[in-house]
């Protein structure tokens, strides 16, 4: 029986950490003052693990101290996130290199609006997930502080979920764990859309050479 079918959160975290590290090396000389990890206490464990993997990768690529990472519940609503991020960034007035990692585009964009309201947009770099149109529009701005978003095909997800359910009901053997492909959108990748399909770790090509990246099964 399949016990997990969803986003490959570990792979996503690795890609996010690599891309953030690349940007920070290029723009902040590898220095990070603070990381705000916007988690959600109501999310299933595998989703927050994505942030954990990204941070582990980021720690290995930059001069980030893990004592400067703040995990904070996003509240689940854009309005709540806006106020919480506003208060945090306002309290970090002496810090000017802040990375914000969010579990959804609506959360990431709320955080971005909070920093704009404070006149602190230039002090942050932010990432989200969902590949929403509004996030794509923001990513198309060359000066945007939204660095990336993850997207996946909800229709194909639903169709395959039904297929797995039918196979299970019919007594057919199905994979215990099945991870769905995702698409990574990032300005660092020069707006190249990268599709990642259940990569085997030995075939995973490190994302240090963004200009000529090729990821395949």
QUIDA-V788833 format. One record per residue. RES is the residue in one small letter. SS is DSSP state (a for helix, b for strand, c for the rest). D_CENTER is the distance of its C-alpha to the mean C-alpha in whole Angstrom. Layout:
((RES:SS:D_CENTER) (RES:SS:D_CENTER))
This chain:
((x:c:29) (x:c:25) (x:c:23) (x:b:20) (x:b:19) (x:b:15) (x:b:12) (x:c:12) (x:a:9) (x:a:11) (x:a:11) (x:a:7) (x:a:7) (x:a:9) (x:a:8) (x:a:5) (x:a:8) (x:a:11) (x:a:10) (x:a:10) (x:a:13) (x:a:14) (x:a:14) (x:a:15) (x:a:18) (x:a:19) (x:a:19) (x:a:20) (x:c:22) (x:c:19) (x:c:20) (x:c:17) (x:c:19) (x:b:17) (x:b:13) (x:b:13) (x:b:10) (x:b:10) (x:b:11) (x:c:14) (x:c:17) (x:c:17) (x:c:14) (x:c:16) (x:a:15) (x:a:13) (x:a:10) (x:a:10) (x:a:11) (x:a:7) (x:a:7) (x:a:11) (x:a:10) (x:a:8) (x:a:10) (x:a:13) (x:a:12) (x:a:12) (x:a:15) (x:a:17) (x:a:17) (x:c:17) (x:c:20) (x:c:18) (x:c:20) (x:a:18) (x:a:21) (x:a:19) (x:b:16) (x:b:16) (x:b:15) (x:b:15) (x:b:16) (x:c:14) (x:c:17) (x:c:16) (x:c:17) (x:a:17) (x:a:20) (x:a:20) (x:a:16) (x:a:18) (x:a:21) (x:a:19) (x:a:17) (x:a:20) (x:a:22) (x:a:20) (x:a:20) (x:a:23) (x:a:24) (x:c:22) (x:c:25) (x:c:26) (x:c:22) (x:c:21) (x:c:18) (x:b:15) (x:b:11) (x:b:10) (x:b:6) (x:b:6) (x:c:6) (x:c:8) (x:a:9) (x:a:12) (x:a:11) (x:a:9) (x:a:13) (x:a:15) (x:a:14) (x:a:14) (x:a:18) (x:a:19) (x:a:18) (x:a:20) (x:a:23) (x:c:24) (x:c:24) (x:c:21) (x:a:19) (x:a:20) (x:a:19) (x:b:15) (x:b:12) (x:b:9) (x:b:5) (x:c:5) (x:c:5) (x:c:9) (x:c:10) (x:c:13) (x:a:16) (x:a:16) (x:a:12) (x:a:14) (x:a:17) (x:a:15) (x:a:14) (x:c:17) (x:c:18) (x:c:19) (x:c:19) (x:c:16) (x:c:14) (x:b:11) (x:b:9) (x:b:7) (x:b:6) (x:b:6) (x:b:10) (x:c:13) (x:c:16) (x:a:17) (x:a:21) (x:a:21) (x:a:19) (x:a:22) (x:a:24) (x:a:23) (x:a:23) (x:a:27) (x:a:28) (x:a:27) (x:a:29) (x:a:32) (x:a:32) (x:a:32) (x:a:34) (x:c:37) (x:c:36) (x:c:35) (x:c:33) (x:c:29) (x:c:26) (x:c:25) (x:b:21) (x:b:20) (x:b:16) (x:b:15) (x:c:14) (x:b:11) (x:b:11) (x:b:9) (x:b:10) (x:b:10) (x:c:13) (x:c:14) (x:c:14) (x:c:17) (x:c:16) (x:c:16) (x:b:15) (x:b:14) (x:b:15) (x:b:14) (x:c:17) (x:c:17) (x:c:17) (x:c:20) (x:a:19) (x:a:22) (x:a:21) (x:c:18) (x:c:18) (x:c:17) (x:c:15) (x:c:17) (x:c:19) (x:a:17) (x:a:20) (x:a:21) (x:c:19) (x:c:20) (x:c:18) (x:c:20) (x:c:21))
